[in-house]
Amino acid sequence: MIDVRWKSPFPYTLAFNLFKKHFTELNNAYWAFVPANNTIKSLAKKNLKNESDDPKKFFLIPDDEDRRMAPTFGEWKKSIDTFAQYTRLNMVMLLSSCFETYLRTVVALAFESDPGVLILAHQSVDGVNLLKGNLDYGNINSKDYLFQKEVDSICHGVWEDRLSNFQHFFGSLPNTVIDRKDDLDNLRKTRNNIGHFFGRTKEKYSSPLVLSPSDIQSVSHTQLLKFFAIVFNTAEAIDSYLQINYIGSYDIMKLYITRKRPYEGISKSSVLRAREFKKYLGENGLLRADLDYFINLVNLCDIDIAHNQCIYCARTCIREINEQLKNRGITLFRDTHERRFNKSDLIKIVKSNQWRTNHEYCQRNPLNPQQNEYLYSAKAVDEIVKMVAANPAEFNIYMNN
């Protein structure tokens, strides 16, 4: 049976999708600067032959601002190189902030989704049920947020401690993350020097009492590109690990429950609710999942599953039955033609076994009492597959009559 809770059809979490957009924006901005800077310096060198030349003879600058420009070409070159250095330092700051924002979000999602990890009891409690009972459960800005201390332990401090805390709650990280521990800590230190000490080192600028400025911390073009790669690859590895093992579709469900669930139109069919939500995600770049996934997701989010095992739409049940029959090598026929198990077969079995009065197998959608919409359980699928597999020939005769 399709598992819409712990298996996501999307390649990344919503947190990583946002991170990727910010990361791409930063990358594009930097690569707009690099060729522009190189081109300007090259053209200036061709037009200003001597170090003592006045740069105002080449550069366009308003008359009332020309006093602000370096008086010689030689001094201008030093200034433009300093500007490039400050630009790279600011890119490190932005890149680190982008990564830390992502990390905080995805780690929070993992704790919310699987809160049992706090007591090392993986998947013992489903965070979706807690969120449905209290929307503030997933509000990281709330003073009562349950996971603040644990999130901080992974998102603050030196990376050796962060990784140790991560693995305490979430098990072994991929080696691709562990192997970058020193690089990640170098990024952290560089970022702190930029943010707290104006691009200088803590030792020299924690409380400077000097007559001349200390040299700017050097971040070369090559080193910045390395930081770009470290950040993206680390985020991607963490995302894959947490999504597969701890988040599943929690982020999609959280978005639906907290922002998009149409409370005022809850009597809409699950198909219509699913289409609206799928359209909303598609308009924001998430196009990968089919309609069945969204139908089952909205049912899981909207129905009190503590009292309802029937959360799967007819389409999902039929597809799962056909898949299991195929795996067992069982073929259905009508006359001499192969066919698939279909909705008519499902309805006939449900009625003949009186499953519509047995909520272990089938139940009318409690959110849509005005329409004849039924939901089914995984047990119903299993029983039907067993029924067909026990005697396929007799089943074919029974269904064709």
Backbone hydrogen bonds, N-H to C=O, Kabsch-Sander energy under -0.5 kcal/mol:
donor,donor_aa,acceptor,acceptor_aa,energy
4,V,2,I,-0.8
7,K,3,D,-1.0
17,N,13,T,-2.1
18,L,14,L,-1.9
19,F,15,A,-2.3
20,K,16,F,-3.1
21,K,17,N,-1.5
22,H,18,L,-2.3
23,F,19,F,-3.2
24,T,20,K,-2.5
25,E,21,K,-2.0
26,L,22,H,-2.4
27,N,23,F,-2.6
28,N,24,T,-2.7
29,A,25,E,-2.2
30,Y,26,L,-2.5
31,W,27,N,-2.3
32,A,28,N,-0.7
32,A,29,A,-0.6
33,F,29,A,-1.6
34,V,30,Y,-2.5
36,A,32,A,-1.0
37,N,33,F,-3.2
38,N,34,V,-2.3
39,T,35,P,-2.6
40,I,36,A,-2.5
41,K,37,N,-2.2
42,S,38,N,-2.0
43,L,39,T,-2.6
44,A,40,I,-2.5
45,K,41,K,-2.0
46,K,42,S,-1.5
47,N,43,L,-1.6
48,L,44,A,-2.7
49,K,47,N,-0.7
53,D,50,N,-1.5
57,K,54,D,-1.9
58,F,55,P,-1.8
59,F,55,P,-2.7
61,I,59,F,-0.5
65,E,62,P,-2.0
66,D,62,P,-0.9
66,D,63,D,-0.7
68,R,65,E,-2.2
69,M,66,D,-1.2
73,F,53,D,-2.1
74,G,51,E,-2.8
76,W,72,T,-2.2
77,K,73,F,-2.1
78,K,74,G,-1.4
79,S,75,E,-2.1
80,I,76,W,-2.7
81,D,77,K,-1.9
82,T,78,K,-2.0
83,F,79,S,-2.5
84,A,80,I,-2.2
85,Q,81,D,-2.0
86,Y,82,T,-2.7
87,T,83,F,-2.5
88,R,84,A,-2.2
89,L,85,Q,-2.3
90,N,86,Y,-2.6
91,M,87,T,-2.1
92,V,88,R,-2.1
93,M,89,L,-2.0
94,L,90,N,-2.6
95,L,91,M,-2.9
96,S,92,V,-2.7
97,S,93,M,-2.2
98,C,94,L,-2.6
99,F,95,L,-2.1
100,E,96,S,-2.8
101,T,97,S,-2.4
102,Y,98,C,-1.9
103,L,99,F,-3.0
104,R,100,E,-2.4
105,T,101,T,-1.8
106,V,102,Y,-2.8
107,V,103,L,-2.3
108,A,104,R,-1.8
109,L,105,T,-2.2
110,A,106,V,-1.9
111,F,107,V,-2.2
112,E,108,A,-2.7
113,S,109,L,-2.7
114,D,110,A,-2.1
116,G,125,V,-0.5
117,V,114,D,-2.0
118,L,115,P,-1.9
119,I,116,G,-1.5
120,L,117,V,-1.5
121,A,116,G,-3.0
124,S,121,A,-1.8
127,G,113,S,-2.3
127,G,125,V,-0.7
129,N,126,D,-0.9
130,L,126,D,-1.1
131,L,127,G,-2.3
132,K,128,V,-2.4
133,G,129,N,-1.4
134,N,130,L,-1.1
137,Y,134,N,-2.1
138,G,135,L,-1.0
139,N,136,D,-1.6
140,I,138,G,-1.0
142,S,139,N,-1.8
145,Y,142,S,-1.6
148,Q,145,Y,-0.8
151,V,147,F,-2.8
152,D,148,Q,-2.4
153,S,149,K,-1.7
154,I,150,E,-0.8
154,I,151,V,-1.0
155,C,151,V,-1.6
156,H,152,D,-1.6
162,R,158,V,-2.0
163,L,159,W,-2.6
164,S,160,E,-1.6
165,N,161,D,-2.5
166,F,162,R,-2.7
167,Q,163,L,-2.5
168,H,164,S,-1.4
169,F,165,N,-1.4
170,F,166,F,-3.2
171,G,167,Q,-1.3
177,V,174,P,-1.7
178,I,174,P,-1.8
179,D,175,N,-3.0
180,R,177,V,-1.3
181,K,178,I,-1.6
184,L,180,R,-2.9
185,D,181,K,-2.1
186,N,182,D,-2.0
187,L,183,D,-2.1
188,R,184,L,-2.1
189,K,185,D,-2.6
190,T,186,N,-2.5
191,R,187,L,-2.6
192,N,188,R,-2.3
193,N,189,K,-2.4
194,I,190,T,-1.9
195,G,191,R,-2.8
196,H,192,N,-2.8
197,F,192,N,-0.6
197,F,193,N,-1.3
198,F,194,I,-0.7
199,G,193,N,-1.7
200,R,193,N,-0.8
200,R,197,F,-1.8
205,Y,201,T,-2.3
206,S,202,K,-1.4
217,Q,199,G,-3.3
224,L,220,S,-2.4
225,L,221,H,-2.2
226,K,222,T,-1.7
227,F,223,Q,-2.1
228,F,224,L,-2.3
229,A,225,L,-2.1
230,I,226,K,-2.7
231,V,227,F,-2.6
232,F,228,F,-2.3
233,N,229,A,-2.5
234,T,230,I,-2.2
235,A,231,V,-2.4
236,E,232,F,-2.5
237,A,233,N,-2.0
238,I,234,T,-2.5
239,D,235,A,-2.5
240,S,236,E,-2.2
241,Y,237,A,-2.0
242,L,238,I,-2.7
243,Q,239,D,-2.7
244,I,240,S,-2.1
245,N,241,Y,-1.9
246,Y,242,L,-2.7
247,I,242,L,-2.3
248,G,243,Q,-2.7
249,S,5,R,-3.0
250,Y,247,I,-2.5
253,M,249,S,-2.7
254,K,250,Y,-3.1
255,L,251,D,-2.0
256,Y,252,I,-2.1
257,I,253,M,-3.2
258,T,254,K,-2.7
259,R,255,L,-1.9
260,K,255,L,-1.4
261,R,256,Y,-2.3
263,Y,261,R,-2.0
265,G,262,P,-1.6
266,I,263,Y,-1.2
268,K,265,G,-2.1
273,R,269,S,-2.5
274,A,270,S,-2.5
275,R,271,V,-2.4
276,E,272,L,-2.2
277,F,273,R,-2.1
278,K,274,A,-2.9
279,K,275,R,-2.5
280,Y,276,E,-2.0
281,L,277,F,-2.3
282,G,278,K,-2.6
283,E,279,K,-2.3
284,N,280,Y,-0.5
284,N,281,L,-1.1
285,G,282,G,-1.7
286,L,281,L,-2.5
287,L,285,G,-0.8
294,F,290,D,-1.1
295,I,291,L,-2.6
296,N,292,D,-2.5
297,L,293,Y,-2.0
298,V,294,F,-2.6
299,N,295,I,-1.8
300,L,296,N,-2.3
301,C,297,L,-2.2
302,D,298,V,-2.5
303,I,299,N,-2.3
305,I,303,I,-1.6
307,H,304,D,-1.9
308,N,305,I,-0.6
311,I,309,Q,-1.1
311,I,376,Y,-0.9
312,Y,376,Y,-2.2
317,C,313,C,-2.0
318,I,314,A,-2.7
319,R,315,R,-2.2
320,E,316,T,-2.5
321,I,317,C,-2.6
322,N,318,I,-2.3
323,E,319,R,-2.1
324,Q,320,E,-2.5
325,L,321,I,-2.5
326,K,322,N,-2.2
327,N,323,E,-2.1
328,R,324,Q,-1.3
329,G,326,K,-1.3
330,I,325,L,-2.7
332,L,339,R,-0.8
334,R,337,H,-2.6
337,H,334,R,-2.2
339,R,332,L,-2.2
346,L,342,N,-2.0
347,I,343,K,-2.7
348,K,344,S,-2.3
349,I,345,D,-2.3
350,V,346,L,-2.5
351,K,347,I,-2.5
352,S,348,K,-2.5
353,N,349,I,-1.9
354,Q,351,K,-1.1
355,W,350,V,-2.5
356,R,350,V,-0.5
357,T,354,Q,-1.1
358,N,355,W,-2.0
359,H,357,T,-0.5
361,Y,358,N,-2.1
362,C,355,W,-0.7
362,C,358,N,-2.2
363,Q,375,L,-2.2
365,N,373,E,-3.2
368,N,365,N,-1.7
371,Q,368,N,-1.3
373,E,371,Q,-2.1
374,Y,372,N,-0.5
375,L,363,Q,-3.1
376,Y,312,Y,-2.9
377,S,361,Y,-1.7
381,V,377,S,-1.3
382,D,378,A,-2.3
383,E,379,K,-2.4
384,I,380,A,-2.2
385,V,381,V,-2.4
386,K,382,D,-2.2
387,M,383,E,-2.3
388,V,384,I,-2.3
389,A,385,V,-2.6
390,A,386,K,-1.9
391,N,387,M,-0.8
391,N,388,V,-0.7
395,F,391,N,-2.2
396,N,392,P,-2.4
397,I,393,A,-1.8
398,Y,394,E,-2.6
399,M,395,F,-2.7
400,N,396,N,-1.7
401,N,397,I,-0.7
401,N,398,Y,-0.5
